Amino acid sequence: MSDSAKAQPSVNVRAEYFAQMKRKRLYSGILLAIFVALMASGFMLADSRNAGGFWEGLHRVFDFPKSVLSEAWEKRAELPGHIVEFFPALIETINIAAVSTLFGALGGTILSMLATRGLARWPRLIPVFRRIMDVMRAVPEIVIALVLIFVLGGGPVPAMIAIAFHTVGALGKLFSEVNENASLKPVEGLASVGANWTQRMVLGVMPQVAPNYLSYALIRFEINIRASAILGFVGAGGIGYELKNAISWGQGRYDSAAAIFILLFLTIVAVDQCSSYFRDLLTHGRKKGEMLA
């Protein structure tokens, strides 16, 4: 075979590669153009629905933060007192998030086991349990909270139920993905000695997935603190309710709003650092101990 005949296949492969890359760039450019067009049309529609006031009010976007900061600085001597005053509301918000995360993790664990192939108690109902988790994730917490506040009245209980409901769907999805990577050999071994479904899940699956479960639950706890603070704006209690009142009063109470912002910021930073520490301990601690041993 001549050298030109040998080189022909490589030339064809090279040409096909460049043609494929060209098509990929073309499709990417078309998708980008469609995305920009949709964003521009959506912005224009939103601006028209807002009576065309976006550009006219754009220069005032920093007026509120400026007012809050200036008043907080003028009354900076009162900030420690405000922090002490709103600290119980912050504890209430953290409690809402903690209880919601706990119940959400328990519910998500059960649903994830029932929705995982190879682990499900009723394999034919796997699509049903997955759709249930989809619905629970799809409904925003604030919608559930508004309905519950109408039924139960304002307070932390509607917020806790709303956040827990959404957390079950979110953690159930994440837990089910973790379950799919679990080894089935312990489960099969327990089944061979007559263990029931609950025993197989607790003894055969949970020891494998518990570190990842806890890691995801800690991340969700951070999210739920923010969610519980937001739900306070619709009357669900906690520090969000105090923040709504402080902002609604307007000038004269902005120092209280600044104190609440400081509390929220410090809390989220502290929870984030603690969660990161425990996640690192779960994921890397065992490996470090094994290396030292």
C-alpha positions as CSV (number, residue, x, y, z in Angstrom):
1,M,0.0,0.0,0.0
2,S,1.4,3.4,-0.9
3,D,2.1,6.2,1.6
4,S,-0.7,8.3,0.1
5,A,-3.3,5.5,0.6
6,K,-2.1,5.1,4.2
7,A,-2.5,8.9,4.8
8,Q,-5.9,9.1,3.3
9,P,-7.9,7.7,6.4
10,S,-6.1,10.1,8.8
11,V,-6.9,13.0,6.4
12,N,-10.6,12.0,6.4
13,V,-10.7,11.7,10.2
14,R,-9.1,15.1,10.5
15,A,-11.6,16.7,8.1
16,E,-14.5,15.1,9.8
17,Y,-13.3,16.3,13.2
18,F,-13.0,19.9,12.0
19,A,-16.4,19.7,10.4
20,Q,-17.9,18.4,13.6
21,M,-16.3,21.2,15.6
22,K,-17.6,23.8,13.1
23,R,-21.1,22.4,13.5
24,K,-20.8,22.5,17.2
25,R,-19.7,26.2,17.2
26,L,-22.6,27.0,14.8
27,Y,-25.2,25.3,17.1
28,S,-23.7,27.0,20.2
29,G,-23.8,30.4,18.5
30,I,-27.5,29.8,17.5
31,L,-28.4,28.8,21.1
32,L,-26.6,31.8,22.5
33,A,-28.4,34.1,20.1
34,I,-31.8,32.6,21.1
35,F,-30.9,33.0,24.8
36,V,-29.9,36.7,24.3
37,A,-33.1,37.3,22.3
38,L,-35.3,35.7,25.0
39,M,-33.6,37.6,27.8
40,A,-34.0,40.9,25.9
41,S,-37.6,40.3,25.1
42,G,-38.3,39.2,28.7
43,F,-36.6,42.3,30.1
44,M,-38.6,44.6,27.8
45,L,-41.9,42.9,28.7
46,A,-41.1,43.1,32.4
47,D,-40.1,46.8,32.0
48,S,-43.4,47.6,30.2
49,R,-45.4,45.8,32.9
50,N,-43.6,47.9,35.4
51,A,-44.8,51.1,33.6
52,G,-41.4,51.5,32.1
53,G,-39.9,52.6,35.4
54,F,-36.7,50.5,35.4
55,W,-34.4,53.0,33.7
56,E,-35.9,56.0,35.4
57,G,-35.4,54.4,38.9
58,L,-32.1,52.7,38.2
59,H,-30.1,55.6,39.6
60,R,-32.0,55.2,42.9
61,V,-31.1,51.5,43.4
62,F,-28.6,52.3,46.2
63,D,-30.8,54.8,48.0
64,F,-32.2,52.3,50.5
65,P,-28.9,50.7,51.4
66,K,-27.4,54.2,51.8
67,S,-30.2,55.2,54.2
68,V,-29.9,52.0,56.2
69,L,-26.1,52.3,56.6
70,S,-26.2,56.1,57.3
71,E,-28.9,55.7,60.0
72,A,-27.1,52.6,61.5
73,W,-23.9,54.6,61.7
74,E,-25.6,57.5,63.4
75,K,-27.1,55.2,66.0
76,R,-24.2,52.8,66.2
77,A,-24.2,53.0,70.0
78,E,-27.7,51.3,70.0
79,L,-26.7,48.4,67.7
80,P,-25.6,46.1,70.6
81,G,-28.9,46.6,72.3
82,H,-30.8,45.8,69.0
83,I,-28.7,42.7,68.5
84,V,-29.7,41.5,72.0
85,E,-33.3,42.4,71.3
86,F,-33.6,40.4,68.1
87,F,-31.4,37.4,69.2
88,P,-34.5,35.4,70.4
89,A,-36.0,35.8,67.0
90,L,-32.8,34.5,65.4
91,I,-32.9,31.5,67.7
92,E,-36.5,30.9,66.6
93,T,-35.4,31.0,62.9
94,I,-32.6,28.6,63.6
95,N,-35.0,26.3,65.4
96,I,-37.4,26.3,62.5
97,A,-34.6,25.5,60.1
98,A,-33.2,22.7,62.4
99,V,-36.5,21.0,62.9
100,S,-37.4,21.3,59.3
101,T,-34.1,19.8,58.2
102,L,-34.5,16.9,60.7
103,F,-38.0,16.0,59.6
104,G,-37.0,16.6,55.9
105,A,-34.0,14.3,56.2
106,L,-36.1,11.5,57.9
107,G,-38.8,11.7,55.2
108,G,-36.2,12.0,52.4
109,T,-34.4,8.9,53.7
110,I,-37.6,6.8,53.6
111,L,-38.7,8.1,50.2
112,S,-35.2,7.7,48.7
113,M,-35.1,4.0,49.8
114,L,-38.5,3.4,48.3
115,A,-37.5,5.1,45.1
116,T,-34.2,3.3,44.4
117,R,-33.9,0.3,42.2
118,G,-32.6,-2.7,44.1
119,L,-33.6,-1.3,47.4
120,A,-37.3,-0.5,47.0
121,R,-39.8,-2.3,49.2
122,W,-42.3,-2.2,46.3
123,P,-40.4,-2.0,43.0
124,R,-43.5,-1.3,40.9
125,L,-44.2,1.8,42.9
126,I,-40.8,3.4,42.3
127,P,-42.1,5.8,39.6
128,V,-44.9,6.9,42.1
129,F,-42.5,7.7,44.9
130,R,-40.2,9.6,42.5
131,R,-43.1,11.7,41.2
132,I,-44.1,12.4,44.8
133,M,-40.6,13.8,45.4
134,D,-40.8,15.8,42.2
135,V,-44.0,17.4,43.4
136,M,-42.6,18.2,46.8
137,R,-39.6,19.9,45.2
138,A,-41.6,21.8,42.6
139,V,-43.9,23.6,45.1
140,P,-42.0,26.6,46.6
141,E,-41.9,26.9,50.4
142,I,-43.5,30.4,50.3
143,V,-46.6,29.0,48.5
144,I,-47.0,26.2,51.1
145,A,-46.5,28.7,53.9
146,L,-49.1,31.1,52.6
147,V,-51.7,28.3,52.4
148,L,-50.8,27.1,55.9
149,I,-50.9,30.6,57.4
150,F,-54.4,31.0,56.0
151,V,-55.4,27.7,57.6
152,L,-53.3,27.7,60.9
153,G,-52.6,31.3,61.4
154,G,-49.2,33.0,61.6
155,G,-46.3,31.6,63.5
156,P,-43.3,29.2,63.2
157,V,-45.4,26.1,62.7
158,P,-46.5,26.9,59.1
159,A,-42.9,27.8,58.3
160,M,-41.6,24.6,59.7
161,I,-44.1,22.4,57.8
162,A,-43.6,24.3,54.5
163,I,-39.8,24.0,54.7
164,A,-39.9,20.4,55.8
165,F,-42.2,19.5,53.0
166,H,-39.9,21.0,50.4
167,T,-36.8,19.5,52.1
168,V,-38.2,16.0,51.9
169,G,-38.4,16.3,48.1
170,A,-35.0,17.9,47.8
171,L,-33.1,15.6,50.1
172,G,-35.0,12.5,48.8
173,K,-33.7,13.2,45.3
174,L,-30.1,13.6,46.6
175,F,-30.3,10.6,48.9
176,S,-31.7,8.4,46.1
177,E,-28.6,9.2,43.9
178,V,-26.4,8.3,46.8
179,N,-28.3,5.0,47.3
180,E,-27.7,4.0,43.6
181,N,-23.9,3.9,44.4
182,A,-24.3,1.7,47.5
183,S,-23.2,-1.9,47.3
184,L,-26.0,-4.5,47.3
185,K,-23.9,-7.3,48.7
186,P,-24.6,-6.5,52.4
187,V,-28.3,-6.2,51.5
188,E,-28.3,-9.6,49.8
189,G,-26.4,-11.2,52.7
190,L,-29.0,-9.9,55.2
191,A,-31.8,-11.1,53.0
192,S,-30.3,-14.6,52.9
193,V,-30.5,-14.8,56.7
194,G,-34.1,-13.7,56.9
195,A,-33.8,-10.0,57.6
196,N,-36.8,-7.9,56.8
197,W,-36.7,-4.8,54.6
198,T,-36.2,-2.3,57.4
199,Q,-33.3,-4.3,58.8
200,R,-31.7,-4.6,55.4
201,M,-31.9,-0.8,54.9
202,V,-30.7,0.1,58.4
203,L,-27.9,-2.5,58.7
204,G,-26.9,-3.0,55.0
205,V,-27.4,0.4,53.4
206,M,-27.3,3.2,56.1
207,P,-23.6,2.5,57.2
208,Q,-22.5,3.0,53.6
209,V,-24.5,6.2,52.8
210,A,-24.6,7.9,56.2
211,P,-21.6,10.2,55.7
212,N,-23.1,11.5,52.4
213,Y,-26.5,11.8,53.9
214,L,-25.2,14.0,56.7
215,S,-23.2,16.1,54.3
216,Y,-26.3,16.8,52.2
217,A,-28.4,17.5,55.3
218,L,-25.9,20.1,56.6
219,I,-25.9,21.9,53.2
220,R,-29.7,21.8,53.3
221,F,-29.7,23.2,56.9
222,E,-27.9,26.3,55.5
223,I,-30.5,26.7,52.8
224,N,-33.3,26.3,55.3
225,I,-32.0,29.1,57.5
226,R,-32.3,31.5,54.6
227,A,-35.7,30.1,53.7
228,S,-37.0,30.5,57.2
229,A,-35.8,34.1,57.3
230,I,-37.6,34.8,54.0
231,L,-40.8,33.2,55.2
232,G,-40.9,35.6,58.1
233,F,-41.9,38.3,55.6
234,V,-45.2,36.5,55.0
235,G,-46.0,36.2,58.8
236,A,-44.3,32.9,59.5
237,G,-42.4,34.2,62.5
238,G,-38.7,34.3,63.2
239,I,-36.2,37.0,62.5
240,G,-37.7,37.6,59.0
241,Y,-40.9,38.9,60.6
242,E,-38.9,41.4,62.7
243,L,-37.0,42.5,59.6
244,K,-40.2,43.1,57.7
245,N,-41.5,45.2,60.6
246,A,-38.3,47.2,60.8
247,I,-38.3,47.9,57.1
248,S,-42.0,48.7,57.0
249,W,-41.6,51.4,59.6
250,G,-39.1,53.1,57.3
251,Q,-36.9,56.0,58.4
252,G,-36.3,55.8,62.1
253,R,-36.1,52.0,62.3
254,Y,-33.3,51.4,59.8
255,D,-30.9,50.9,62.7
256,S,-33.0,47.9,63.7
257,A,-32.9,46.6,60.2
258,A,-29.1,46.9,60.1
259,A,-28.8,44.9,63.4
260,I,-31.0,42.1,61.9
261,F,-28.9,42.1,58.7
262,I,-25.7,41.8,60.9
263,L,-27.3,38.9,62.9
264,L,-28.3,37.0,59.7
265,F,-24.9,37.5,58.1
266,L,-23.0,36.3,61.1
267,T,-25.3,33.3,61.6
268,I,-25.0,32.2,58.0
269,V,-21.2,32.6,58.0
270,A,-21.0,30.6,61.3
271,V,-23.3,27.8,60.1
272,D,-21.4,27.7,56.8
273,Q,-18.1,27.3,58.5
274,C,-19.4,24.6,60.9
275,S,-21.0,22.7,58.1
276,S,-17.8,22.9,56.0
277,Y,-15.8,21.6,58.9
278,F,-18.1,18.6,59.5
279,R,-18.3,17.8,55.8
280,D,-14.5,17.8,55.5
281,L,-14.3,15.6,58.6
282,L,-16.8,13.2,57.2
283,T,-15.2,13.0,53.7
284,H,-11.5,13.2,54.6
285,G,-11.3,12.4,58.3
286,R,-11.5,8.6,57.9
287,K,-8.8,8.7,55.2
288,K,-6.5,10.7,57.3
289,G,-7.0,8.3,60.3
290,E,-6.2,5.3,58.1
291,M,-3.0,7.0,56.8
292,L,-1.9,7.7,60.3
293,A,-2.6,4.1,61.3
